Amino acid sequence: MIRHTPVTKSEAKRPAVKITVALLLAVAIAGALWVPIYAHTLPKLGDFPFFYWYQLILVPVTAILCWICYLLLRTKPATPATPTARHREGVRR
């Protein structure tokens, strides 16, 4: 069984980071769900009306916003336990 080390207070994210992540994700979701933003046929990009190319552009923009959120929330990986530390913890194989 894998035992995860608890997140210490120094590794916990500040509230400002969590609020920033929430706002970035809210922008990505609202951009797709708020239909009056893109419910127009003009301007056209070639033969595509606005509502098509808006949604096509929204997909990579949302992916970039999710990647930024991931970078803000990631933590340092735990250091691998040495065999003596495992023995002291009482972990059985």
N, C-alpha and C positions, 0 to 999 in steps of 0.2 A: 504494500500500500504506500502511496506517495503522501508524504506529509509536507504541507506547505508551511513556510515560516510566516508568522503573522506580520502584517504591515506595521512598521513602527511609526511613531508620530513624525519622525523626520522624513519618512517616505510618503506620508499622506499628502495629498494635493491640497493646495490652498483653496479657499472658497472662490477666489477670483478666477482661478483656472477652471473650476467646475461651472461657474456662471458663463464664462466665455465659451466653453464647449456646448453648454445648453443653448446659448444664443446662435452659435454656428449651425447646430443641428435644427433649430427652429427655423432659421432662414432657409435651409435646404428643404424642409418639409413644407413650409408655407409657400415657397416658390412653386411647388407642384400642386398644392391643394387650393390655392387662391386663384380660381379660374378667371375672374375678371382681368387679371394681369395679362393673360395671353389669349383671351377669347376674341381675337381679331384676325381678319384675313390679310389686312395690310399692315406693315410693308411686306412685300414678297421678296424672297431671296431665290431668284430663278423662277422655277415653277412652284416652289414650296410657299404656302401661306405662312404667316407669322406663327400661328399656333403649332405648326409642325417643327419648324426649326428652333423655336424656343424650347420645346421639350427635348429635342436632340442635343441642344447645348446644355440643358439643365443636367443631363446625366453625368457628363464629365465634371461639371462644376460641383455637383453633389459628391462625387467620388473624391475630389480634391478637398472639399470641406470635411468629409469623414476622415481622410488621411491626416489632415491637420489636427482634428480632434484626437485621433489615435496618438499622434506625436505628443500632444499636450498631456495625455493621461497615462502614457506608458511609464512603468517603473523599471528600475534596474533589476536585471535578473539575479536571482539568489545565487550565492556562491555554492558550488557543490560541496557536500558534506564529506569530510575525511572519514576513513574507516574507523578511526578511534572515536570520533564524534558520534558516528552512528551507533557504535557499541555502547556509549554512555547514555544515549537516548533510549536504548532498549528496543530498537527497530529489529524485527525478525524478518528473515528472508523466507 
